[in-house]
Amino acid sequence: MRWGAITVIVAVLLGVSGCGSSGVTNDRLNRAVAPTFANLYVLQQSLRGRKVAAASLNPRADCGRGGPETADSGAGNDWSCTVTWFNTGPNIAVTASYQVHVQTNGCYTADGDGPADLNGRQLITAADGATVTNPLWQFDGCFDTT
């Protein structure tokens, strides 16, 4: 009986130990969203008949949730991310906004908030005139939570 009680206590402690900490942080989300966005931006521009290299964009994501009273960690559907990158030419910073749902396993879905011509429309017109799905309208990704 004594070993059974100890086993139950150990099992409960192990189960609770993972509840207090989260591998979902704004730093990890920032590092995941920026390169995913850059690769999809290159795809979108290619569909539109333009050549862009992901490496030239120098993308940066700034993700947070709920304002100053809410910790920027943990899973939830109240994350928002602003992605900043640089177009070629005069190196002008450009931004796009996303509402992000992050799961406990580090997988996320980003929904475009704007600007409309970049990520606010589900369908875009490709260079050949075809209507195609906009890769920046909504995208998924995952990051390591350990």
Rosetta silent file (secondary structure, phi, psi, omega in degrees, C-alpha in Angstrom):
SEQUENCE: MRWGAITVIVAVLLGVSGCGSSGVTNDRLNRAVAPTFANLYVLQQSLRGRKVAAASLNPRADCGRGGPETADSGAGNDWSCTVTWFNTGPNIAVTASYQVHVQTNGCYTADGDGPADLNGRQLITAADGATVTNPLWQFDGCFDTT
SCORE:     score description
SCORE:     0.000 S_00000001
   1 L     0.000  -39.566 -178.475    0.000    0.000    0.000 S_00000001
   2 H   -63.094  -42.898  179.449    2.807    2.371    0.846 S_00000001
   3 H   -66.301  -33.552  178.116    4.487    1.957   -2.580 S_00000001
   4 H   -64.695  -41.035  178.718    1.159    2.510   -4.285 S_00000001
   5 H   -66.500  -40.390  178.974    0.688    5.872   -2.536 S_00000001
   6 H   -64.475  -41.479  179.344    4.229    6.928   -3.420 S_00000001
   7 H   -61.166  -42.213  179.596    3.670    5.950   -7.041 S_00000001
   8 H   -64.777  -43.607 -179.753    0.503    8.063   -7.192 S_00000001
   9 H   -63.235  -44.528  178.890    2.249   11.080   -5.641 S_00000001
  10 H   -62.218  -42.494 -179.908    5.190   10.808   -8.061 S_00000001
  11 H   -62.779  -41.705  179.270    2.806   10.508  -11.021 S_00000001
  12 H   -65.974  -44.310  179.652    0.868   13.603   -9.922 S_00000001
  13 H   -62.917  -39.869  177.624    4.057   15.621   -9.390 S_00000001
  14 H   -65.925  -38.945  179.775    5.379   14.652  -12.810 S_00000001
  15 H   -67.655  -37.470 -178.083    2.076   15.585  -14.421 S_00000001
  16 H   -79.290  -26.898 -174.771    1.922   18.977  -12.698 S_00000001
  17 H   -60.730  -30.201  179.477    5.577   19.833  -13.283 S_00000001
  18 L   -83.020  -10.269 -175.350    4.969   20.557  -16.968 S_00000001
  19 L   -76.243  -30.634 -174.383    1.979   22.804  -16.305 S_00000001
  20 L   -79.673  -22.596 -177.126    3.830   25.795  -14.912 S_00000001
  21 L  -115.641  153.598 -179.570    6.245   26.310  -17.763 S_00000001
  22 L  -133.897  136.299  174.954    5.637   26.766  -21.430 S_00000001
  23 L   -83.204    0.502  178.262    7.944   26.323  -24.357 S_00000001
  24 L   -91.467  108.561  179.530    5.803   28.821  -26.261 S_00000001
  25 E  -130.057  160.725  179.117    7.579   32.174  -26.000 S_00000001
  26 H   -65.703  -32.678  178.689    7.596   35.314  -28.106 S_00000001
  27 H   -62.820  -46.090  179.201   11.286   34.774  -28.870 S_00000001
  28 H   -66.438  -40.554  178.925   10.647   31.308  -30.320 S_00000001
  29 H   -66.044  -42.506  176.916    7.596   32.514  -32.223 S_00000001
  30 H   -55.760  -47.686 -177.321    9.534   35.501  -33.608 S_00000001
  31 H   -68.152  -22.199  178.673   12.307   33.196  -34.852 S_00000001
  32 H   -87.307  -43.112 -174.711    9.761   30.886  -36.510 S_00000001
  33 H   -68.553  -42.841 -174.459    7.453   33.429  -38.147 S_00000001
  34 H   -57.997  -53.227 -178.959   10.114   35.643  -39.773 S_00000001
  35 H   -70.672  -31.257  176.906   11.785   33.040  -42.036 S_00000001
  36 H   -63.909  -46.104  176.700    8.474   31.347  -42.849 S_00000001
  37 H   -57.365  -47.703 -177.091    7.053   34.697  -43.909 S_00000001
  38 H   -58.717  -44.730  179.622   10.172   35.468  -45.987 S_00000001
  39 H   -64.430  -39.301  178.969    9.976   32.171  -47.880 S_00000001
  40 H   -73.459  -30.688  174.619    6.273   32.652  -48.579 S_00000001
  41 H   -63.301  -43.393  177.320    6.879   36.261  -49.635 S_00000001
  42 H   -60.087  -43.418  177.987    9.388   34.986  -52.202 S_00000001
  43 H   -62.014  -46.762 -179.952    6.768   32.491  -53.428 S_00000001
  44 H   -59.671  -45.235 -179.300    4.100   35.192  -53.640 S_00000001
  45 H   -66.009  -36.009  176.048    6.366   37.526  -55.574 S_00000001
  46 H   -62.221  -42.747  177.056    7.342   34.683  -57.903 S_00000001
  47 H   -60.780  -33.100  179.979    3.656   34.048  -58.602 S_00000001
  48 L   -85.185    1.790  176.624    3.352   37.743  -59.448 S_00000001
  49 L    87.780   17.191 -179.056    6.300   37.490  -61.851 S_00000001
  50 L  -114.513  144.356  178.300    8.890   39.166  -59.627 S_00000001
  51 L  -101.071  126.649  177.795   12.228   37.760  -58.471 S_00000001
  52 L  -140.456  141.420  175.629   13.151   38.239  -54.817 S_00000001
  53 L  -101.901  131.285 -178.981   15.723   36.416  -52.684 S_00000001
  54 H   -56.895  -37.757 -177.539   14.662   35.530  -49.131 S_00000001
  55 H   -64.022  -28.427 -177.740   18.132   36.365  -47.816 S_00000001
  56 H   -78.318  -12.298 -174.909   17.860   39.963  -49.072 S_00000001
  57 H   -78.775  -26.819 -175.857   14.680   40.647  -47.080 S_00000001
  58 L    47.145   57.545 -175.000   16.249   40.579  -43.591 S_00000001
  59 L   -71.254  148.541  175.316   12.864   39.698  -42.053 S_00000001
  60 E  -141.512  134.395  176.772   12.095   40.333  -38.398 S_00000001
  61 E  -111.209  142.236  175.778    8.969   39.373  -36.489 S_00000001
  62 E  -125.662  101.990 -174.980    7.750   41.086  -33.331 S_00000001
  63 E  -111.377  143.396  177.431    5.120   38.902  -31.676 S_00000001
  64 E  -156.963  175.883  179.205    3.228   39.475  -28.458 S_00000001
  65 E  -140.078  136.627  166.815   -0.079   38.810  -26.843 S_00000001
  66 L    60.019    4.147  178.194   -2.783   40.791  -25.149 S_00000001
  67 L    99.422 -175.953 -172.668   -0.897   43.900  -24.042 S_00000001
  68 L   -67.282  -23.158 -179.817    1.398   44.770  -21.155 S_00000001
  69 L   -84.603   -7.177 -178.065   -0.607   42.872  -18.513 S_00000001
  70 L  -109.264  129.692  178.884   -0.373   39.586  -20.421 S_00000001
  71 L   -65.663  140.297  178.520    2.818   37.526  -20.449 S_00000001
  72 L   -84.572   58.456  177.144    4.278   36.959  -23.914 S_00000001
  73 E  -155.697  161.603  177.965    4.310   33.199  -23.454 S_00000001
  74 L    94.662  156.870  179.103    1.945   30.264  -23.613 S_00000001
  75 L   -73.570  156.616  176.535   -0.427   28.872  -26.169 S_00000001
  76 E   160.147  171.105 -179.725   -3.481   30.802  -27.254 S_00000001
  77 E  -104.997   18.390 -177.707   -5.323   32.581  -30.032 S_00000001
  78 E  -111.470   23.836  175.504   -4.511   36.071  -28.797 S_00000001
  79 E   -85.340  147.354  170.087   -1.039   36.453  -30.295 S_00000001
  80 E  -134.779  145.953 -179.051   -0.307   39.122  -32.870 S_00000001
  81 E  -131.373  137.830  170.131    2.827   39.496  -34.954 S_00000001
  82 E  -111.494  122.930  179.198    4.192   42.365  -36.994 S_00000001
  83 E  -103.276  130.588  177.505    6.671   41.265  -39.633 S_00000001
  84 E  -118.049  135.398  176.958    9.162   43.810  -40.936 S_00000001
  85 E  -145.691  170.804 -177.008   11.335   43.242  -43.993 S_00000001
  86 E  -119.067  124.822  173.789   13.287   45.320  -46.471 S_00000001
  87 L   -77.592  154.853  177.253   12.533   45.555  -50.162 S_00000001
  88 L   -68.597  168.506 -176.923   15.413   45.910  -52.570 S_00000001
  89 L    97.616 -118.096 -176.530   16.234   49.306  -53.957 S_00000001
  90 L   -80.329    9.434 -178.536   16.166   52.042  -51.356 S_00000001
  91 L    53.172   53.901  178.987   15.971   49.499  -48.489 S_00000001
  92 L   -88.574  129.068  178.260   12.619   50.746  -47.289 S_00000001
  93 E   -70.768  135.180  178.578   11.175   48.880  -44.304 S_00000001
  94 E  -125.516  146.735 -179.622    7.783   47.310  -45.004 S_00000001
  95 E  -128.983  154.987  173.546    5.462   45.708  -42.445 S_00000001
  96 E  -139.925  149.152 -178.232    2.618   43.219  -42.382 S_00000001
  97 E  -114.983  146.202  178.985    0.382   42.207  -39.489 S_00000001
  98 E  -138.834  142.285  166.105   -0.915   38.797  -38.466 S_00000001
  99 E   -94.340  132.864 -170.399   -3.245   37.404  -35.836 S_00000001
 100 E  -127.063  132.880  173.076   -1.691   34.150  -34.641 S_00000001
 101 E  -105.643  118.983 -178.157   -3.096   31.073  -32.934 S_00000001
 102 E  -112.580  130.212  177.793   -0.332   29.120  -31.190 S_00000001
 103 L   -92.866  163.910 -178.036   -0.816   25.579  -29.904 S_00000001
 104 L   -63.018  -23.289 -179.376    1.022   24.029  -26.940 S_00000001
 105 L   -85.614    2.940  178.346    3.125   21.895  -29.304 S_00000001
 106 L    90.459    2.586  176.784    4.590   25.012  -30.971 S_00000001
 107 E   -89.206  146.183 -174.652    2.528   24.843  -34.147 S_00000001
 108 E  -141.677  159.674  171.198    0.782   28.022  -35.219 S_00000001
 109 E  -126.402  126.478  179.111   -1.542   29.519  -37.813 S_00000001
 110 E  -107.837  125.981  178.642   -1.023   33.124  -38.873 S_00000001
 111 E  -109.015  125.335 -177.086   -3.952   35.020  -40.413 S_00000001
 112 E   -64.620  134.989  177.593   -3.141   38.145  -42.426 S_00000001
 113 E  -109.311  -15.250 -179.928   -4.417   41.479  -41.115 S_00000001
 114 E   142.990  161.666    9.999   -2.941   43.728  -43.733 S_00000001
 115 L   -74.578  153.189 -172.820   -1.983   45.441  -45.848 S_00000001
 116 H   -57.464  -40.480 -176.636   -4.723   44.157  -48.137 S_00000001
 117 H   -73.145  -12.829  179.627   -2.619   43.919  -51.300 S_00000001
 118 H  -100.450  -56.791 -174.175   -0.049   41.754  -49.481 S_00000001
 119 H  -134.117    8.587 -176.892   -1.889   39.437  -47.080 S_00000001
 120 L   -92.260   -0.803  179.882   -5.466   40.655  -46.774 S_00000001
 121 L  -124.847  137.483 -179.581   -6.869   38.711  -49.707 S_00000001
 122 L   -70.721  -34.028 -177.373   -7.204   34.940  -50.044 S_00000001
 123 E  -118.099  142.211  176.084   -6.831   35.029  -53.823 S_00000001
 124 E  -130.316  164.976  176.584   -4.414   37.004  -55.970 S_00000001
 125 E   -95.898  123.601  179.283   -3.826   37.329  -59.682 S_00000001
 126 L   -78.040  168.813 -178.848   -0.653   35.636  -60.868 S_00000001
 127 L   -58.811  -30.683 -179.713    1.592   37.036  -63.587 S_00000001
 128 L   -85.990    4.538  178.760   -0.054   34.724  -66.153 S_00000001
 129 L    92.264   -8.200  179.726   -3.518   36.043  -65.245 S_00000001
 130 L   -73.157  148.810  173.626   -4.565   32.978  -63.252 S_00000001
 131 E   -90.365  123.593 -176.408   -6.303   33.385  -59.904 S_00000001
 132 E  -130.547  161.525  176.207   -4.249   31.606  -57.236 S_00000001
 133 E   -69.834  132.217  178.056   -4.248   31.258  -53.454 S_00000001
 134 L   -75.385  115.092 -177.471   -2.234   33.983  -51.773 S_00000001
 135 L   -66.491  -16.138  179.622    0.490   32.190  -49.752 S_00000001
 136 L   -97.628   -3.723  179.518    0.650   35.120  -47.302 S_00000001
 137 L   -64.767  -45.266  177.708   -3.067   35.293  -46.572 S_00000001
 138 E  -152.802  133.587  177.701   -2.799   32.492  -44.022 S_00000001
 139 E  -144.430  157.237 -178.700    0.117   30.216  -43.224 S_00000001
 140 E  -115.496  156.886  174.900    1.088   27.535  -40.755 S_00000001
 141 E  -165.067  174.737  178.853    4.367   26.673  -39.115 S_00000001
 142 E  -143.081  154.617  174.636    5.894   24.991  -36.094 S_00000001
 143 L  -140.550  161.213 -178.720    8.818   25.621  -33.766 S_00000001
 144 L   -75.549  128.035 -179.421   10.672   23.645  -31.123 S_00000001
 145 L   -98.983    6.737 -179.012    9.258   24.236  -27.632 S_00000001
 146 L  -102.957    0.000    0.000   12.127   22.575  -25.771 S_00000001
